[in-house]
Amino acid sequence: KKDYVDFPHRMLLEYNFFNRKFSFNKTLMLRIKSNNGKIIIKRFNLSLISKKDIEKISRVLDRVVIKKK
């Protein structure tokens, strides 16, 4: 599926959440480095996601990025 990504934690470079203008949606952007060194950016639209859910996702992704360093 287009909205499913499976990759090793070591490949995740960074992540960001973006607000969409004139919408309640947010976008999660993942920067992933492939095995051949190419940077891939995947965006996921998150409809009506709460701040609490964003914090949960951020905590998990922070641990992945910090462990990688």
C-alpha positions in Angstrom: 0.0 0.0 0.0 1.1 3.6 -0.6 0.5 4.6 3.1 2.6 1.8 4.6 6.3 2.0 5.1 8.6 -0.7 6.5 12.3 0.2 7.0 15.0 -0.4 9.6 15.3 2.3 12.3 18.9 3.1 11.2 17.5 4.5 7.9 15.3 7.2 9.6 17.1 10.6 9.4 14.5 12.9 10.8 10.8 13.6 10.9 8.5 16.7 11.0 4.9 17.5 11.5 3.4 20.2 9.3 0.0 22.1 9.5 -2.1 22.3 6.4 -3.5 25.7 5.6 -7.3 26.0 5.9 -7.6 22.5 7.2 -7.6 20.4 10.4 -5.2 18.0 8.8 -1.5 17.6 9.6 1.2 16.0 7.6 3.9 13.7 9.0 7.1 13.9 6.9 9.8 11.2 7.2 13.3 11.6 5.7 14.7 8.2 5.0 18.2 7.3 3.7 18.1 4.2 1.4 20.9 1.6 1.3 22.4 3.3 -1.8 22.5 6.7 -0.1 19.5 8.2 -1.8 17.3 10.4 0.5 13.6 9.5 0.3 10.9 11.7 1.7 7.5 10.1 2.6 4.5 12.2 3.6 1.5 11.0 5.5 -1.7 13.0 5.8 -3.2 12.7 9.3 -6.8 13.8 9.5 -8.1 15.3 12.7 -5.2 13.9 14.8 -5.1 15.1 18.4 -2.2 16.8 20.1 -1.9 13.8 22.4 -1.5 11.4 19.5 1.1 13.7 17.9 3.0 13.7 21.2 2.9 9.9 21.3 4.2 9.5 17.8 6.9 12.1 18.4 8.1 10.3 21.5 8.6 7.1 19.6 10.2 8.7 16.7 12.5 10.7 19.0 13.7 7.5 20.6 14.4 6.0 17.2 16.4 9.1 16.0 18.3 9.4 19.2 19.2 5.7 19.4 20.5 5.9 15.8 23.0 8.6 16.7 
